[in-house]
């Protein structure tokens, strides 16, 4: 367990830095597009992006979180509780 801690830290760092980089790129794109496009065109872009974001959220129905919650529970019900350290 102790030997796997550096690997866990490395994976956590990669996940955090990737998420941070994604957010920075998203903000940079918003700034660049707001400077290059007219107000009407940028508004249309934002509206299309909003519709896309809503559809992705609704169509996904939070399936990933549901799988993380229910699949381990179903395995526990079939085999009994497991205690791991």
JORA-V625578 format. One record per run of one state. SS is the DSSP state (H for helix, E for strand, C for the rest). FROM is the first residue (numbers start at 1). TO is the last residue. Records with the same first field share a line. If there is no record, write none. Layout:
SS: FROM-TO, FROM-TO
//
This chain:
C: 1-1, 37-38, 61-62, 80-85
H: 2-36, 39-60, 63-79
//
